[in-house]
Amino acid sequence: MNNPILPGSYPDPSVCRVGDDYYLVTSTFEWFPGVPIFHSRDLVNWRQLGHVLDRPSQLELDGIRPSGGIYAPTIRHHDGVFYMITTLVDGQVTEGNFVVTATDPAGPWSDPHWLPEAEGFDPSLFFDDDGRVWVTGTRPAKPLEYEGQTEIWLRELDLATMALTGPEHVIWGGALRGAIWSEGPHLYKVDGLYYLLTAEGGTAHDHAVVVARSDRIAGPYTGNPRNPVLTHRHLGRDHPIVGTGHADLVRTPPGEWWMVLLAMRPHDGYTLNLGRETFLAPVRWEDGWPVVPAVPPALTPPALPEHRWPAEPACDHFDSVRLAHCWNHLRTPREPYWSLTDRPGHLRLRLRPESLTDLASPSFVARRLRHRDFAAFTVVDFTPDGPGQCAGLALVQNHDHLILLVTAGDEVRVVRREGGVEEVLAAEPARPGRLYLGVEAHGQEYRMRCAAEAGEWRPLGDVVDGRVLCMAATGGFTGAYVGMYASSNGTASAAVADFDWFEYAGLSPSAPAFSGRRLGGSASLR
């Protein structure tokens, strides 16, 4: 099997097992819906069931800064109920830690049960075998002696009232002297001992996984003398997998232990366009401690029957009445700016004043980049009803770092925005109506294409430097997204942009340059 098991911006994974089934969730930050939930039978092949937070009443992301929003969810199952606990960071309407529940992992999930007494972020749940339920979380250390110093706290949760109860215990402050960002705690009980698994070192190159144990849940906890149990920081920046950390453990019915974790795949000079991804690693036990090897790009899969799911089509023809699970919005959409029924077989986006450069929810339907080398194509039918309007393709890291391939009706252009400064890299005349648009990436060389008619593809401008989409360059926590975009850029408009289809596919690094055809659709554009 190959790592990652979930390529693209799927960080902070958490996993639980129910019988022979495994369920996994990840962070989503400023993107809506929040917290995708995946299902597997073999820990290798995953299908998305939907999202835990798919209603505005559950997730208010209005005005959220880039890389604010939903941090580090934990999923657990107990007595027929699924629980997901997470943090809404820097919310403008609401913020803090909360729990939602469901009896079916595909939903519906409840509205949030807020935990106002729970400080900090990265909460987790632990169901002890004596019937008690505990919450752990991360917050700045008290007193704070240096930047990045955190502590792990523990407190009991009353499931009947969904409120914290009883005394609070500070149980951990990091494995190494001067440790920073001890976070992402999870508790387990193995052979009568309590094990605390945390991340440490910050979610970048120095990321690590550490473990401590105690014979009492409230501690004291003793760190593994061989901590960290997993890190790649000593392997160098040229290693194919870096930043390993923020892990969760699961045990299979045959008794194997496995770890899901986040890591990154740098390329072309330590660029990280894909963000933090979900990986899988084997775990064995030695002297009462978990032992984890360096995470390889390929490894022997778990000793479970292989269970593949039907492959998702590369091309979305927008024939459904609901968007597929792969599609996302920036922040909480407060109005239905998209439609799959106004013009059947098309995704219609209404032009609105909001743009991608605003901390708003613009008319933008996007999916994660999941490959270093990829191609994305669409065709848009657009006639503006005023100046300054545009529609087309957008590749987005955040509001100040993006690439646009858009038509303004009389012109098609390529725009690169870096550090909040926009530059038109290429432009040429176009006519209103139907226009084919495409981007092909090989490493950090992004080539833009357009065509007025099928079979008339032509390059638009020179190669665009894709490093503008690198997570590390912005200091953020998310990978890049690509999707369909329309905006009237500050003015009212009644115009719409209709997208007939959208196709995305990974490419082999040795694949030839742009072939001039849709990669998986039924029609050729040669």
N, C-alpha and C positions, 0 to 999 in steps of 0.2 A: 504494500500500500504506500501511497505517497502522502507526504505532508506539504502544505497544511490540509486538514480535513475540511475546513471552511475557508477558502481563499477570499481575499478582499477584507474590507473593514468590518471584521467581526471580533472585537476585542473583549477581554475580561470574561471568558467563558465560565459558565457554571453548569454542572450536569447532575442529574439524579437518575436512579434506576427504579423502575416499577415492574417487577416480574422479569420478563425478558425484553422489556422496552426501555430505551434510554431517551431522556429529554434534555435539551441543551438550550440555554439562553445566552445572549451577549448584550453588551452596551450599545446604545444608539445615539447618545449625546443630543444634538439639536435636531435630529431627524425624526420624522413622524411617518407611520406609526412607530411606537417604541417597543423595544425588546422583542426581536424575532424569536420564535420558538421552533426548534427543530426536533425531529423524531428519528431514531435509528434503532436497528435490531442488532447491529454488529460493531458499533462505535466508529465505523469507517464511512459508511454510506448514510447520508442524512437527507431528509426531505423537510422542507419548511411547512409547518402546519398553519402558520399565520403569525400574528403579533399579540403579545400579552396586552399592550396598551394601544388599542386601536380606536378609542373614542376620545373626543376632546374633553369629555368630563373626567377622563382618567389622566390626561396628560396635557398640561397647559405650558406650552413652550413659547408663548408670545414674548418677543424681544430678547430671547436667549442669545447670549454671545456664542460665537463659534467655540466648540468643545465644552460648552456648558451643557446642562440638560441631564440626561439619564446616565448615571455612573454605575457600573459594576453590579448587575443584578445577581441574585442567588435564587436558584430554584430547588425546592424540596417537596417531598410527597409524604403525607402522613394520614392514615386512617381514611383513605379514599379521597383526600383533598390535596390539590396542588397549591403550593404557596410560592409566591415570588416577592422578594423584598429588594428594594433598591433605593437610590437617592436621586432626587431632582435638585440639581446644583444650580444656584444663581437664578432661580425662577423669579420672574417679575410679578407673577400673580400668586403662586404658592411655591414653596420649596421645602426640602427636608426629606426625611426617611419615611417610607410607607410600605405597606403590605397589600397585595391583592391575592385573591383566591379563586379557584375554579375546580369543578369536579371533572371537567374535560379539558385536557391541555390545549385543545384547539379553540377553547372558549365557549361561551363568553366568560371573561374574567370580571371580577367585581370592581367597583369603584374603589379608590384607595382608602385604606385605613391608615391615617396619618399617625405617626409616633412622635409627637412634639418633644418628648423628653429624650429622644435618641439623638445625641449630638453627632456631628461629623458626617461621614460618608462610608461607602463600602460595607453596608450591613450584611449579616448572614444569619441564618436560622439553624438551630440544632435541636432535634427532638431526642431527648434522652430516654433510656429504656425504663426509667422510673415514672414516665408520664409527664415530666416537666419539660418546658420549652424555653429555649434561651436565644437571646439576640446578642451577637457580637458586632462591633463597629470600630471605626477608626476616627480619631480626632487629633488635633494638635495637642502635644504633651502639656501637662500642667504640673509645674511651671515649664514654660518653653525656654530651653537653653540655647537652641540654635535653629536656624532655618531648616525646615523639613523634618524636624523631630516630631514624631507622632507616638500615640499609644493606643493599645487595643483594650476596649472595655467590654464588659459582659454584664447582662442583666436579664432577669426572667421576664417572659412574656405570658400574659394571661390570654389564652385563646378565646375565652368567652367574651371578653371586653375588648380584645385587640389593643391592650395597653400594657406598657411596661410596669412591673411591680417588683417590690423587694429592693434590697440594697444593690448598689452598683459596685463592680469589682474591676479594677485596672489590672489586667493579667499579663501584659506584654509590652515591651518598648523597643524591640528589635534585637537581632542576634549579634550584630557586630557593634563594637564600640563606635559611637558617633553615627549610628545607622540613621539613614533618612528614609522617609516614606515607608515605614512599616505599615502595611495596609492589606486590604483584601483578605481578611481573616476567615477561615473556615474551621469548624470543630468536627472531630470524628471520635468515635469510641472503638478501640481495637484491643481485644484481649484484656478488657477491664481498665485500660488506660485511656485518658483523654489526650488527643493529639490536636495541636493548633498549627495550622498551615497558614503562612502569610507570605505576601510579596515584600520585597525590600530593595532599596537602591534607586527607586524611581523608575517609571515605565519608559525607559530608553535603553541605551546600550548597557548600563550597569545593572539592569534588572536582575532579580534573583528570586528563588523560592527557598524559604527557610521553614524549619519545623521545631516545635517544642512539645513537651509532654508533661502530664501530671496525673497523679492518682485521684485528684479531686478537681471537679470542673472549674472551681473558682481559683485554682492554683494553690501553691506557687508552681509555675511552669519552668522546666529546665530545658534549655536549648540543646539541640543535637550538637555534640562536640565537633561534628564534621560539617556543620552549616557553612555555606548554603548547600542544600541538597541538589540544587540545579541552578546553574548560571552559565551563560556563554560569554561573559564579559572578558574572560581571560583568553578567548580564542581569536581575538582580533577583529577589526572592522571588515576584513576581507572574507570572514566566514559567511557561508551562504544563509545561515539562520542566526539572528542576533536578538537581544532584548527578551530572552525567555523569562517568563514570570507570570504572576497572577493566575495561579493554578487551582484546580479542584480535583478531588479524587473520587473514583467510583470503583466498586468491586463487582466483577461478573459472577454469574451463578457458578461457573466452574472454580471460582476462587482467585482468579487473576485480579491484580490491581492495575488500574490505568489512571493516567493524569491527562486532563485537558488543560491547556495553557495558552497564553498569547505569546507570539513572537513575531519577528519581522524578517522580510527577505530584501536586503538592500541590493541595489544594482546601479551600474553606471555612476560610480563615485559616491556610494553610500546614500543614494536617494531612496525615498520610501513612499512612493506614490500610492501603494496599495494599503498603507497603514498597518495596523496591528491585526494579525490574523489568528485563527484558532488552529492549534496543533494538538497532536496526540503523542503521548510517550508512555512506555511501559514502566511499571513500578514493581520492585521486589523489596522484601523486608530482610534486614540483616541486623542482628544485635538489638532488635526491637525498634529499629528506625527504618523509614522508607529510603530506598536507594533508587536514584533516577539517572539513567545515562544521558549523555549529551543528545539533544534532539536531532535526529537525522532527517534528511529529505525523504528517505524511504526506509521503511521498517517492516518487520514481520507483523501481520495484523493479529488482533486478539483471537484466541481459540474459540471462536463463535461461528456458527453457520453464516456464510456470506448472505447478505440480504440487500440486493440492489433495488432501487426505486426507478420508475420510468423517468427517462431523461427529460429535462425541460427543453422545450423548443428554443432554438436560437433566435427565432423571429416571432415577435408578438404582432399579430394582425388586428388586435383590438376588437375581436369578435365577441368578447364576453361583456356582461353588464357591469363587472367589477374589475378593478385593476388587479393584475397578478401580484403575488406576494413579494416579488422582487422590486416593485416600484415604491418610491418614497417621496415625501414632501419635506421641504425645509420648514421646520417649526410647525406649529399646529395650524392647519388650514381652517379659517373661520367662515369661509364661504365655499360653495362648490364651484371652484374655478375651472374644473375639468368635467367632461362628459363623455361617456361611451355610447350614448343613445341618441344624442341630438343629430348625429350623422353616423348611422350604423356602419361598423367596420372601420371607424376612425376614432382617434383620441382627439377631442376638441379642447383646446385651451383658450380661455377668454383672456384677452389682453386687459391688464390692470395697471395702475400706476406703480405698484411695487416692482422693484427690480432685484437682481441677484446681489447688488451692492448694498442693499438695505438689510438691516436686521429685522426682517419681516418674513412673511410667507408668500413669496412670489409665485407666479404661474410657472412652476417647474416640477416636472415629474421625472425622477432620476433613479438610477440603479448604481450599485457599487462597481467600480473597476475591480476585476478579479484576476487580471493577468497583466504581466509586464508588457507583453506584446499582444495587441488586440486590434480589432476593427469594429467600428460602430457605424451604422447607416440608418438613415430615415428618409422619408419624403414628406414634405410639408406643402400644404395648399394655403397660401396666405396673401391677402390683399389688405394693406393698411388703409385706415380711414383718416390718417393725420400724420404729421411729421414726427420723427423721433421714435417710431415704433419698429419693433423687430420680432422675429421668430426664427427658431432653428435649433441647433445643437449647442449644448453647453457642457463643459468639463469644469468641475468645481472642486477646489480644496476648501476655500471659505470665501467670504464676501470680498476680500481684498486680493485673492489669488485664484484666477480662473482663466479659461480660454473660451471664446465664443466663436461659432461659425453660424452666422445669422444672415437672413435676408431682411432688408428694409423695404421690399417691394421693388424699388428701382435699382437696388444695389445689393450685392452679396459681399460680405466682408469677414475678415478674421481679426479678432480683437484679443489681445493678451493683456491681462491686468495683474500686476505684481506689486505688492506693497501698497495697494490703493491707487496706483498710477496706471492709467490705461494707455495703450498704444494700438492704433490700427495698423496691423502688419500687412494686410493686403485687401484690396477692394476692386471690384469690377462690376460693370453694369449688369443688371438682371431685369426681368420683367415680373410683374405681379402674377400670382397663380402658383402652379405646381413646380416645386424645385427639389431635386435630390441632393442630399448632403451626406458627407461621410468623413470619418477620421480614421486613420490607420497609424498605429503606434508600434515602433520597434525600438525598445529601450526608451530613451528620452527624445527620440526623433518622432515628432507628431506631424503627419502629413494631412492636409485638408484637401478635400475634393468636393466638387459640385457638378451638377448636370441639369440642364433644362429639359432634356429628353432622355429616355432610356437609351443607353449605349453611347452617350455623349460626355462621359466623365472627363473632367480636366482638373489639373492641379490648381489650387488657389494659393498663390504666394509660395514662399520658401518654407523649409522645414521649421516648425515651431518647437522651441525648447520646452519640453514637458516638465522640467524641474520646477516650474512654477506651481505644480500640483503636489510637490513633496511635503509630507507631513512635518518632517524635521525642520524645514525652512520656515514654517509658520509657528512652530512651537505648539501645535495642536495635537489632538488625540485621535483624529479620524483620517481615514484614507480618502481618496478622491472618488467622485461620483460623475456619471455621464448621463445626460438625458435631454428631454425636450423642453424648450423654454419659449415663453412669449411675454412681452412687456410693452406697455405704452409709455414707460419711462417718465412717470410723474404727471401724466395728463389722463383725463377720462377718455374712454374709448368704447365703442360697441363692436370693434373688430374681433375676429376669432382666427385662430390658426388650427387647421385640421391636419393631423399626422396620420397617414394611411397605415404605416407599419414602422416598427423599430427593430433593428437586428443588432445583436452583440455577440461576438465570438472571440475566444482566445486564438492566437496565432502561434505557430512554431517560430522560434527565433530565426530559423533558416528559411522561413516562407518567403516567396518572391514578393516584390513590391506589389502595390495595389493591382488587383486582378480585374477590377471593373465589373464585378458581379456581386450580388447579394450572397452572403456566405451560407445561409441555410434556408432561405425562402424559396418559394416555388418559381419565382421569376428571375431571369438573368438580365443584367444591365450591361452586358458586353456591347 
